[in-house]
Amino acid sequence: MSDSETIVYTRAGCHLCDDAIALLKQHGFNPKTVDIDQDEALQQKFTECVPVVEIDGKIRFRGIVNEILLKRILNA
């Protein structure tokens, strides 16, 4: 999936964000990270639900990455 554009919206000190990034990498993704606290609009949009994982322009996960659903996306 390295050809997919993957963005993880995160914030400093977020262990769920670290877990999400590690899981994505384990499955072949190369996620770009965006710190929502550096952008007021993103902070307002995602403040209570990081990590938010966007794959090819679609938000696929909020709060936690479900590995079973991630595998379904990979196999689609």
N, C-alpha and C positions, 0 to 999 in steps of 0.2 A: 504493500500500500504506500510505498514511499513516493509514488507519483501523485497521491492525493494531497490536496492542501488541507492541513489539519492545524487548527488553532485551539489552544487551551487558554481561556480567559481565567486568570488566577489573581492571587494577591499574596503578598509576603506572609510567611508563616502558616500557610494553608497546607496541612498534612494531606488532606483529601486531594489537593491539587498535585502534590508530589506523587501520590499513589496513582492518580489518573495518568500522569505523564509517563511513569514507569510502565504501567500496563500497556499504554499505547505503543511505547517503544518496543516492548516485548513482542507485540504483534506486528512489528514492521513499520509502524508509523514514525514520522520524523516531525513531531509537533512543534509549531512556533508558539511561544508563550507571549501573552499580552497581560500586563499588570493593570487591572481595572482601576486601581487607585491613582494611576497616572493620567486618567481621562475621566472627567466629571460625568460625561454622558454614559460611559460604560459602567462607572461606579453606580449610578442611579439605576441602570438597567439590570445589572447582575449582582448587586450588593449582597443579597441573602442567599445566592445559589451557586457560588463558585465551588468547584470548577465547572465551567461551561465548556463543552467540547463541540467544536464546529468542524465538520468534515465536508469538504467540497461545497461550502456555502450553506450547509444545513446544520442547525443545532441538533445534535444527536443525544447529548447527555447533559444533565444539570445535577450538580451535587455529588454524584458518584458515577463511575463508569461501570456498567453492568457487563461483565466479560462475555456472558452468553449472547447478549444483544450485539456486542462488538463483533463476535464471531459471525453472527448472521449478516451483519453489514459487510464483512469481508467476503462472505460466500455469495453475496447477492450479485 
